[in-house]
Every structure is written in structure tokens, then in C-alpha cells.
Amino acid sequence: MRPEASPAPVGPATSEAGGQALLQRPTPLFWVGILLAAIGMIFLATPPSQGILSLTIAPVLLLLAYLVLMPMGISPRLGPARREGGPQSRALRAGWYRSMAALVFLLSLIIYRVTLWPGPGWWSSSADIACSVTLGIGGPPGAWIPHLAGRVFSFAVPVDGQAVAINLLTALATSAAVALCYVIGVRLIRLIAPRQSWQVGWNLAAAVGALTLAFAPSIWAHATYMNPYAWSMLVGALLIYVGVRWWESAESDGAGNYLLLAALLFGLDLSVHRSTILLLPAFLVLVALRRPRALADYRLWLGGLISFGLGLSLHLGLMFRAQVNPAFNFGNPDTLASLWDYLTLKQYGIKTFGSDLLERKGPLGYQINDMYLRYLGWNFIGQSLESGRVGWGLPFGFPALVALLGCIYLFVRRLKLAVWLVVLWLCAAGLAVMYLNVPEGFFREMDRHFLTSFLVVAILAAPGVFFITHLSHQLFTRARRWLRVVVLSLLVLLMPVAQLVAHWSSHDMSDNKSVLSHGRNILETCEKDAILICAGDNDTYPIWYLQMVEGLRTDVSVLNISLLNTPWYLKNRLTHDTTLPWSYTEATIDNLRPYPVERDSVAIALHDWPEDSVTIAVQPSFENYLLVQDQVLLDILQNNQWRRKVYFTLGFGQQVPMGLNELLRVDGVAKGVVLDPTERQSLARLWQNLLERYRYEGLTLVSSADDTRRNETKNYIHLFTELGSQLQAEGRDADLSLVRVRFRELWPEAPPLDSLLH
């Protein structure tokens, strides 16, 4: 086993003047960064919300301050004399090293660009893009750095549309993480490789591991549309890179600044996605393994807390931006108290720092096996089967075997470093499982929260590939060099190329306009000046995006039923939708509370005939309590007096509030309130929407690998089935024939329409 002694630096003996942690003072760039950050915060709070200071200049200043100047200002200045010498050091300055890093980055970026979503993805992607374009406040706890960067990209990058530009930014972030995976792999191999090993093999081995990561299903899926999870992996890659750099130079003056840089990154990551903070225990283990004396240096703790606090201070930008009340202002965190509530997820009733983390919401075996190991299998062991399990088989299982080999090789060559990487993986995987605490049968896949753990696995694959290449280099003579070429070629084919080929069809989103189509279809279902009540993420966020970013159907008032329970949302609608027919003011909103009520009925007068009225049953949404959402909806109905058409999205199913089900007519992907009972059976509007008005781009794949797209597609198939069944019941054979033709055009792989009719 290789001894654990630290590599000795070339040159004069290391000075202890900087203390046990070997810290350096920040450069003037650091103080310039703080100044620009303060100016950026002031500009954020400068009205109007769409003004150039708040919307354009502020994000540029903040990104420059927090992501460039502050990190550069505290980065260590080791100098050439403090670096490890010899061929292993020269390898990091060789053309192969830099060229391969650029090649890995560009190859990943090209693949992601070719398969990029042409618009928003499902769930919160639409909201993330809308927040980026308008510099709004997204759902708690926010993704502030991606939104700031997305805002800059939305006006600075000349591509086809703002959504594509912001999606491309996510692809860039993921490609940077992949390139860092390569760089970390090379540096790990440098620390464990025999002195006379084949140095080109270092680069090839690290590149194979990095590209295997790039084309792993979970990584690829999150690289092609706007989301904070890819960004979180990038921060994780930066942290691991900083940790490895500190390990290399821990005995040199200024090396402690790598730890300050890590603290800054931990603080900044809370403005990306909070999961990377779970790596913090691994960094304490890192210092304890490599230079335990540093843990006794109070200056390191003080400097680390200051650096972490500076990174965390970027969250103040949310408060200042909320103070100018942008249209997208989730939670309205415009004070320190409301900002704390926003960051701690108070709206969702989650105790972020409470004891409920120890109270398991689901069996631990389920959370480990189904909510992590299954995802690990997706990416490094095999392909997902219909049961949701993983089918083992080469070449898909090869990455896991090589990563395991790399871990073993690390333990043999550099024990403490191997221990740190295993602890790092346990934090990224195990602590994430404990923190997420997913209940059994959760409705969404959670692989997005484990991308950093997959990064660690890919990093471990690099020394595994190197061991194989080094072994081939030792075994084969010059006369049999072609055998080594064959071995290396097989490694390339069995890992990244196999991943690329196997997952291309399911991850090519270049023509996936399903979210845009679905959002447009919901809006186009509505008559002019309608009031649309939405149920969940996938029927709310795409509509907000279309209205705020693309300016589509802004005549429609859109309300999310769950958010109607929150004062901030009601006040936001008071400001940004002055056409809503309701009686509320800010003062009355503050006094709204759920209250118990007996089941009763309410008569709502017709505006043209005040003496007439329509009676609806008051059916509380929760037991016998009339929730705030019910009160608001009832107030709107009473003040509207049926002037503006009211619609509910299909997301409600049969749980439409206030007992309005019996007044609804299915007009498509939304149901409209129809007062005349004879008109509720009319097929005219449904026919017009399904056959003439709706777009189906991205909604024609019955067997799509995307669960959400597949489920939404089934809704459209169901609507065609309902239309066909009613036409058949009415004996309208000619119209039914047209529906059959259109159905077959849209879904040629689906069963014939006649087999679905009832």
C-alpha cells in the first residue's frame, strides 16, 4: 500500500506564519465584489419592477460580485514553488489535459444542445423560465442564482427565444460539471498513479468517466431544460474540485483559502438548491484526514463563517426584489421575517430544522431501495424495466463495476483519500435520503435530488478505468500495442458510447413542445375575458409562462386554487389583475380565516336579470370548514354574477370546489360553467377545440418515456374517446368518421378509436 505521507512541496520549507490553516488575506478583488454586491442590492429594490436598474443591471452586478470577484478574491495564491514537482505536475500543464477538458465540455454541450427542449419542461420549469425572464420570486426556497443567470441569458444570448436561451444555460452548467468531473478524475489519478505510468491514459480514463456521467439518464434528462438540480450538481462539482485542490496543497501557504472558498460555495448553494449543504460533514472529514491541526485554528472557523455568511447574503436579493412587487412574487418575502418563512418553507408546513426529520414518513428500506438504489441502477447498472426495477446487463452494468474497481484501487493506493470520497458519496446519497424522507408511493420520481451522488460515482470510475489501462500498458509489449488500443476502444464503447446510443431516443427533447401545446390548449379552451381556476403545477405554471413571457391570452384571469389560501397571492392578484370581480382589499384579506359551516346553498343573481338567480350548493373542501380558497371563489362568483365565463382545468377531476361539478361542461382540457342545462350536453365547443383549435405538438407519443407527457397525452385520448362515444350515441356517423381519421393521424400507435368507445 502506498504510504499516506503528504507530497512534499518543491522549494523553501512551508511557513507557519499563516497559522495552522495557512490562510491568506483576500485581494482587493474581494472588496470590489462586496461593493458591487451592495450596489446590486440597492438596484434590485429600485422601482419600477421592470426598470433597467432592477431588471437588467442588478443581476449583472450580483453575478459578477458573487460568482467572479469574491471567489477570485479569496482564492489561494500558491505560486509555482509550492506545487508538487515531477512528471505528475507537468501532466496537468500538458496540452492533452487542457484539450481533453475542452473536448469533454464541448462534446457534452453539443449533445445537450441538439437534444434541448424547445420551450419549458413539465412541473416547475415553466415557472423557473418565467422567473428568469421577469426576475420574479419562484417557489420556496427559491433558485435565485439560476434565475439571476437566466435573466442575463434571456437578453444577452441570441438564440431562438428566451426559453431556449435559458434552457441552454442549464446545458452549459451541466457541461461545466461534466468537465469538472474530468478534471477531478485526472487529479485523483495523479495522486495515486505510479510515477512511470502512461500519462495519456490518465486523461483518457478521466474522460471516459466524465462522458459516462454526461450521458447517464438522470444527468442528461436534467441538462436540457431549466431546473435548479443541474446547477446544484455544478456546485457539488466545484466543491469536490476545491476539496481535491486543498488535499494536493494542504501544507502550502495560502492553502487554507481553498476551505474559505468551499465555505463561500456552501453559502451560495443555498441560492441554488439546498441539497448540496449535505456535503458539509464530508468537508469536516476531509480536513480531519488531511490536516487535523487546521481544525484547531480559530481563524479558519471565523473566516469560514464569514465566507459562508457572504454566500448566504445573496438571499437578501430575494427580499429587495420582492419589495418592488414583480408579477411573479411567490410568498412575497419583502421583509426579513417573511424571507425567513420563505426559506424555511413555512407555507408548506415543513419544519426545516425540526425534529420531524427523524420521524420517517416511509419505510427506510423503501427510501433506500426505491428512492436511491433504483436510481443508481438507472444510471450505472442497467435499463429500467416496466416494473420500475433495473435490468442488469452489459454494457449498461459496466460503469458500476468500473466505479467499484476504482474505489478499491483508491483504497489500495491512497487510503485516506478513498475514505473521504466514500464519505462524500454517503453524504450526497445517504443524507439526502434521510433529509428528503419520501413517503411510500410518492407520486414523482426523485432522482433529480441525487445528481451530485451520481457525480461522485463517475469520479470513482476514472481511477477504475485508469487501473485497466495501466494494467494493459504493463502487460502488453510494444509489439502488442494494438491490444491496448482494443482495450481502450472497448472501454469507450462499453461506457459513454453505450450510454449515448441507449438513451438518445428517450432523451431527445428537440421536438417536445408538449408543455407549450398543453398550456396553449388550456388557454384556447377559454372564451374571451374568462376566469380560469387551475388545480396544480402542470396546469398552472405553463399558463403563467405563456402569459408572462409570450404574452398569450392575457385577457384570461388565471387563479391557482391552492394559492388562494395564502394572503400574499391574493394581494399579488389585487395589484396585477385589477379586472378580477371580487370585493377584497388588503385589509380584508388579512382577516380571512377558515370557518366551520353547515352544508347550505347560495343563490347567485344573474347580472342581466337580477330577479333571477342560479343556486349552487356550498360544499366545503375540508370536512365542514370553508377554507379561504372556498370563500374567495364564492366571493368571485357572487361579484361576477356570471358575466365572465368561469373554467376549471381537468386537474380537478371530480373534486371541483363549491359543488360546481353539476354545472360544468367538458369543453376540452378545461370545463366551463354552463348555466343552461340544455347546453351542458352540447358537443360543439368540444368538437371545435379538439379538431380545430388545439395543437398537439409533443402530445402524440403514447409510449413516451416521460411519465407526465404520457399521462397528459392519455387525457387527450380520453377526450377524443368521450367525443366519439357521444357522437356514436347520437348516431352522427359522418362526424364520428372524421373523429376517427383525426385520432389515427395523431396517435397511430394507439388502439383504434372504436375499441375505446363506450
N, C-alpha and C positions, 0 to 999 in steps of 0.2 A: 504494500500500500504506500502511496506517495505521502511523505511527511506533511504535516499541517502547517509547517512554518510559513510565515508570510513572506512574499517575494521581497527581497531587499532592493531598495531603490539605488540607482546609479548616481554617484555624485557625493556631495558632502552629507554628513550624518543629519538625520532629521532633527529639526529644532523643536523643543518643547515650549517655545515662547507662546504659542497659541493655546496652551493648556492641553489637557488630556484629549479633548475632542479635536484639537488642531484647527481652530476656527480662524477665518479672516474677516476683516471688516468689509461691508458692502462697498461697491464702487459708486461713483456719482450717478450712474445709470439707474440705480435703485431708487435714489431720492427723486430723480426726474420722473420715474414711474409713479411714485406716490403723489407727486404734484399733478401729473396728468390724470391720475385716478380721481383726485379731488375735483378737478375741473370737469371731468366727465360726469361725476355725480351731480354737480350743480346744473350742468346742461340737461341731464335727464329730467330734472324737476322743473325745467323751464317751459311753461306753456307757450303755444298750444301743443297737444299731444302729437300732432302731425307736422310740427315745425321742424326746420332743418337742424336746430341745435339739439333738440331732444331725440329726434328720429334718426338722424344721419351722423352728425359729428360726434355725439356722445358715445355711441357704440364703437366707433373707430378709436377714440381716445381710450376707452376702457380696455378694449382688446390689446392695444399697444402697450398700455401700462401693466396689465396683469399677466399677459401671456408672453411678452417680449422683454420689456425693460426690467421689471422686478426679477424675473428668473435670471436674466443676464447679470444683473447687479449683484446677486448673491452667489452666482456660480463660482466654484473654486478656480484659482489661478495657480495651477501646479507647476507649469513650466516644464520644458523638455528634460531638465536634470532630475526631475522627480519621477519620471516614468520608468517602467521596467524596461531594461535593455534587451539586446539579443534579437534573434530572428523572430521570436514571437511578437516583440514590439513592432519590428519592421513590417510584419504582415498586416498590421492594422493601418499602415500608411501606404500599402501597396495598391496598385491600380485595380487588382482583382477585387479587393474588399469594397472599394467605393463603387466600382462599376456594377458589381453584383447587387449592392444595396439599391442602386438606382434602377437596375433591371427588375428586381423583385417589386419595387414600388410601382414602376410603370406597367408591368405586366398585370399586376392586381388591379390597378386603376383602369386599364383598358378593358379588362373583363367586366368590371363593375359598371363602367360607362356604357358598354354595349348592352348590358342587361338591366340598365337603370329603369326605375319606374318613370313613366312619362307624366306623372302627377302624384298626388298624395297616396299613401297606403292606408290600410284599414286602421281602426282604433284611433289612437291619439295623433297619428301622423298628420292628418289634416289640420288639427289644432296647432301642432308644432310649426307647420309651414305658415299658417295664418299669424301665429305669434311672431314668427321671424319677420314676415313682411311688414306687419304693423307695429312690431316691437311691443307686443302685448304681454300680459302676465298669464302664463299657462297654468295648468292644474298643479296643485301642491304635490311635492315640494319644489316643483319647477325644474327647468332645464335652461338656466339663464345663459350660460356660456354658448351652447348651441344656438340659442335664439339670437344672441348678440352677433355671433359669427354669421348666422343665416341672414340677418338683416343686412349686413355688409355685402354678402354674396348676392343678395336679391337685387341690388342696384349696381354692383360692380362687375359682375361676371356676365359677359354677352353670350348667353345660350338661349335656347328656345323656351322662354317662360321662366317666371320666378320659381315655380315649384321645381322645375328641372335643375335650376341653379342650386337650390338648397339641397335637393337630393344628391347632387354632385359633390357638395361639401361633405356630406356623410361618407360618400365613396372615398374622398380624399382622406378623411380622418381614419377610415378603416385601412386604406392602403398604407398610411403612415404607421399604423400599429403593426401591420404585416412586415413592413421594412424594419421596424424596431425589433420585431421578433427575430429577423435575420441577424441584425447587429448584435443582439444579446446572445444569440446562438454562437456566433463567431467568437465573442469574448469569453463565453463559457468554455468553448473548445480550447481557446488559447491558454486558459488556466489549467487545463487537465492534459493537454496533448503532450506526448513525448517530444523532446527537442528536435529530433530528426524526422518528424512526421511530415507527410506531404501536405504543404500549406494550401494548395489549391483545393484539396479535399475538405479543408475547414469551411471554405466558402460554399462549396457545393452542398455539403452536409447541412449547413445552416439555411441555405436557400431552399432545399427540399423540405425542411421542417416548416419554414415560413410559408411557402406556397401551399403546403398541405393545410395549414391554418386558413389561408386565404380562400380556399375552395371548400372548406368544411361547410356543411349545410347551414348551421346556425349563423356562422360568420357572414357567409355570402348573403343570406336572406336579409340580414340587418345592414348590409353595406349599400343597398340600392334604393333606400328611401329614408326620409328624415326621421330620426329617432335618437334618443339620448344614450341608448345602450352601446352603440358603436363608439360613441365618444367616450363612454366610461371605460371601454377596453383600451382606447388610446391612452387615457390617463394611467390605467394599470400598466401598460407597456412602458410609459415614461418612468413610472415609479420603479419598476423592475430594472430598467436600464440604469437609473440613478443608483439603485442599490448595488448593482454589479460594478459600476464605476467606483463607488466608495470602497467596495471589497478590494478592488485592484490597488487602490492608492491610500488605504486607511492609515498608513504610517507616515504619510507625507504632509507637510504643512499645507493647511487650507483644505484638506480632505473633508473635514467636518462640515464644510459648507454644502457638500452633497446631501447631508442629512437635513440641513436647513431647507435646501431645495425640495427635498421629499416632503417636509412639513408644509411648505407652501403649496405643493401639488395636492396634498391631502385636503387642505382648506379649499382650494379651488374646485376640487372634485365635487364638493357638496353643492356647487353651482352647475354640476353636470348631472350626476346621479349618485345617490348616497352609498351605493353598494361597495365602491372601492375603498371606503373608510375601513372596511373589514380586513384590509391588508395591514392595518396599523400594527397588530400584535406581531406579525411576521417581521416588521422592521425593528421592533424591540429585540426579537430573537437574533436578527442579523447583527446588531451591534454587540449583543452578548456573546455571540460566537466569534466574531472577528476582532473586536477591540473592546472588551468589557470595561476597561478603565474609563472609556468615554461616557459611560452611564453615570459616573460619579461627578462629572463636570457640570456644575450648575449653569454655566454659560450655554451649554448645549440645550439644556431644558428650557432656559429662558429664551434663547434665540429660536428654538423650535416652536415655543408657544407664540412668540411674536410673529413668526413666519406663517404659522397656521392661522392665526387671527387675521393677518393681512389677506391671506387667500379667502378666508371666510367673509371678510368685509365686502367682497364683491356682491354678496347677497343684499347689501344695503341698496344696491341699484334697483332691486325689485320695489323697494319702498318708495324711492324717489320717482321711479317711473309710474307707479300706481297713483302718486299724488297728482299727476296731470290727467288721470282718468281715461286711459285708452279704451277703445271699444271692446277689446278682449282683455278683461281685467279680473281674472279668476281669483276670488277671495278678497280682492281689494286690500292688499297688505300695505296700506298707506301710513301706518304708524308702527312703532317698534312692537307694541303689543300684538297688533294684527299680523305683523310679519312673523312673530314667534308662533302664533296659531297656524299660520300658513305653512311654516317649515316643519312643524311638529304634527301636521295632518289632523288638526283638531276637528276639522269639518267631517272627516271620515270616522271619528270616534276611535282613532288608533292612539294608544299610549306608546309613543315612540321610545321613551326612556323608562317605561314602566315594567311592572312585574309580569305583564301579560305575555312577554316574550318567552317566559319559562312555561307558560301554560300551552301545551301543544294543542293546536286546532285540528290536527290529524295525526294518525299513527306515524311514529318516527320511521318505521320500516317503509311505509308508503312514501314519505317525504324523501327518504334517501334513494330508494329504488326507482320509483316512478318519476320523482321530481328532480333527480340528478343523474343517477347512473344510466337511466334510459336515454337522457340527452347526451351523455358522454358516449354512449353507444351509437347514437345517430351520427355523431361527428367523426369518430375514430375507430369504430368496430365494424359496423355494417349498415345495411339499409333498413329503414323502418318497414315493418310488415303491417298488414291490415289491422292486426290486433293492437298495434301501437308498440309492440315489442321490437327487438332488434334481431335481425338475422345475420349470424356470423358467416363470414366467407372472405377469402382472398379475392381481389387485392384490398377489399374495404377494411379488413381487420389488421392490415399491415401497420398503419400508423400507431395503433395502440401497442403492438408488440415492439415496435422500434422505440417508442417513448419509454416503455418499461425497460428495455435494454439500456437506453441512455441513462435512466435513473440508476440502474445497477452499476453502470460504468462510472458514473459520478461518485457513487459511494466508495468504489474501489480507489479511485484516483484522488478525490478531494472530499473527505467525509463531511466536514462541517458545511461546505458549500452545498452538498447534496441534502443535508438536513434542512438547511434554510429553504431550498426550493420545495421540498416536501411540505414544510410548514406553510410556505406561501400558497401551495395548492390547497392544503387543508383549510386555510383561511378563506380563499376565494370560493371554495366549494362547500366545505362543511359549515362554516359560519354563515354563509349565505342561505343554506338550507334551514338552519336554526332561526335566522332572522326573518326569512320570508314566511315560515310557519304556515305552509299551504294546507288548507283543509282537503280532505279526501274528495276526489271527484271534481276538482276545481275546473271551472268552465273554460279556462285558457291555458295554453302551454306556457311554461315559464322558462324555457331555455334562454330567453333574452337576458336573464339575470346572471348567467353563468359564463358569459363570453370571456371574462378575464381568466377563469379557471381553465378554459379551453386553450387560451394563450399559453399558460404555464405548461400544459401537456405538449403543445407544439414546440416550446422551447426545449423541453426534455428530449424531444425527438432528434434534435440536432446532434447532441453527443452520441445518440444511438446510431445515427447514420454515419457519423464520423468513425465510430468503432468498426463498422462494417467495411468502410472504405480503407481505413488504416490496416485492417486485417488483410484485405485483398492486396494492398500495397506491399505488405510484408511477405505474403505467401507466393505471389506471382513474380517470376523473374521478368527481366526486360523482354525476353523472347515471348513471354505470355502476357504482355501488357494488354493485348486485346481482350483478355479475360476480365481485366479490371474495368475496361471500358464497358463490357457487357454487364458487369455487376452494377456499375454506376447507372447505366441506362435503365436497368430493371428497377432500381430504386426510384428513379424519376418517374417511370411509367406506373409503378405499383402504388405510388402515393399521390402526389399532386395531380398528375395527369388523369389517374383513375377517378379522383375526386371531381375534377373538372368535367370529364365526359359523363360521369354518372349523374351529376346534379345539374347539368346545363338546362335540360328541358324544364325542370321544375323550378329553376331559379331565374329563368329569362323572363323578366317583367317588362321588357321594352314595349310590348303592346297591351299591357294590363292597365286599361283605363276603367276598370270596374268601379272604383270608388267615385270617379268623376261621373260615370254614367249613372250610378245609383243615386248620387246626390242630385244630379240634374233631373232625374226621373221623379224624385220626390217633389222637387220644386215645381216641375211642369204639371204635376197632378193637380196643383192648387190653382184655383181661379185667381183673378187679379185682386190684390189687396187682401188676401186671405190671412188667417191666423193659423199657424201650424204648430201643433203640440208634438214634441218629439220625446221618445222613450229612453234612448241610450246613446252610447258613443257613436255607433256606426250609422245612426240616422240623424245625428246632431252635428258632429264635427265636420263631415263633408259639406253640409249645407252652410255652416259658418264660413268655411273656406271659400266656397263658391260666391257667397255674398260679399265677404270682406276683401278677397284677393281678386276675383274675376268679375265682381260687380253684377252677378247674375241674380235676377228676380229679387231685387232689394225691396220690392213692394210687399213682399210676404213678411209678416211678423213671425219670427221663429222663437219658440219658448221650449226649454227643456224642463220636463215635469219635475224631476228630482231637484234641480237647482231652484225651482220656485219656492223651496223651503228655506232658502238662505237669504238674509237681508241684503247682502252685497249684490246678489244677482238682480233682485227686484229694483234696487237703487240704480244699478247699471242700466237696466231697461228703461227706467224713468228718464235717464239722461240721453240714451242712444236710440230709443224708439218712442218718440213723442206721439206716435199715432195710435198707441195701444188704448183701447177703450176700457179704462179702469178708473177707480176712484181714489187710488192710493197716493199718498205723499210720503216724503222721507219720515216724517213724524209718525204716521200711521203704520208704516212698515216696521218700525222699531217695536211696535206694540203687538205685532202679530204673534200668536201662540196657538198651538193645537188645543182644542177643547172638545169635551165629550158632547155627543149629540144623539138624539133619538133618530131612528130612520124616519125620514119625512119626505115630502115632495115640495118643490118650489115652482111657482108659475112665473115664467119669463115672458114679458109682453113683447108683441111684435111691433116694430117701430112704425110700420105703416098703419097698423090697426091697433092702437093702444088698448082698445077694449077687448081684443083677443089676446090669447097667451098660449104658450106651449109649456106643458108641465113635465118636469124631469124629476126622477127620484134621486134623493140625496143619499148616496152610498159612500160612507167613509172609507178611505183607503186602508186604514189601520184600525182593526177592531171597531169600537164605537167612537173613535176620535176623528174629528175633522181636522186633517193636517193643514198646514199653511198652504201647501200646493192646492188642496181642495178649495180652501177659502178664496185664494187668488183666482183660480179657474172659475169659480162660481161668480165672483165679482165681475170678471171679464164678460161672462155670458150675460149677466144682468145688464151691464152697461152697453154692451154691444147690441143687444136686442135683435140678434140675428142679422144685423146689417152686413157684416163681413162674414164670409164663409169660414167655418172652422173645420180643421182637418186634424186627424191623429194618424201617426205613422203606424205601419204594420207591426213595429216593435212592441206595441202594447199587447198584441194578441187579443185575447178576450178580456183583458184586465183594463179596459178603458175606464178612466176615473169618472166619478159622478153619475154612474149608471147610464152613460150615454150610448151604450152599445146598441140599444134597440133603435136609436135614431140615425145610425150610421149606414152608409152605402160604400161598398168597396169600389173605389174608382181607379185602383191600381195599387201602387206601393204606399198609398195613404187612403184613409177612409174619411169621407166628408159627411158632416151633419146635414141631413136632408129632412126638412120638416113635413113635407107632403108624403104620407105613407105610400101613395101610389107610385111615387118616383123612386122609392128605395130599391125597387126591383129592376130599374132601368139599366140596360147594358150599354147605353150609348157612350157614356163617358169612359167606361172600362174599355170598350172597343176602340175608341179614339186614342186612348193612351197607349194601349198595348200594341196596336197595329200601325199607328200613325205618328205619335209624338215621342215615344220612348226611344232612347238609344241603348244598344246592347253591347257596345264595345267592352270587351273584357268579361262579359257575363254569359259567354256561350260555351264554356267548358264545364260539362257536368262532373268530370273526374279530376277537377283541379286539385293540385296538392295543397292549395291554400284553403284551410277549413272555412274561413269566413267567406271567401268568394264562393266556395261551393254551396254554403248554406244560403247565401243571398240569391244565387242562381236558382236554387230549388224554390225559393219564393216566387220567382218569375214563372217557373214551370207550373207551379201551383195556380197562379193567376190565370195562365192560359187554360189549365185544366178546368177551373171554375167557369171561365167564359165558354169553353167548348161544351161543358155539361149543361149549362143553361140554354145554349143555342140548340143543343140536341133535344132538350125537354120541350122547347117551344117549336120544334120541327123546322127550324131555319137551316135546312141542309146546305143551301148555297153559301150562306155566311160561314157555316161550320167548315166547309171545304176550304175557304180562304184562310181560316184559322189554322187548319191542318198544314197548309202549304207554308205559312209563315213560321209555324212551330218547327217544321222539318228543316227550314232554312237556318233557323237559329241554333237548334240542338240536334244535329244529325246523329249524334251518338246516343241520344236518349231513346227510350222505348217509344213506339208510335203513340200519338196523342190518343187515338181511340182506345188503347189499352189502359189509359189513365182516367178516362171519363167515368163518371158515376151517375 
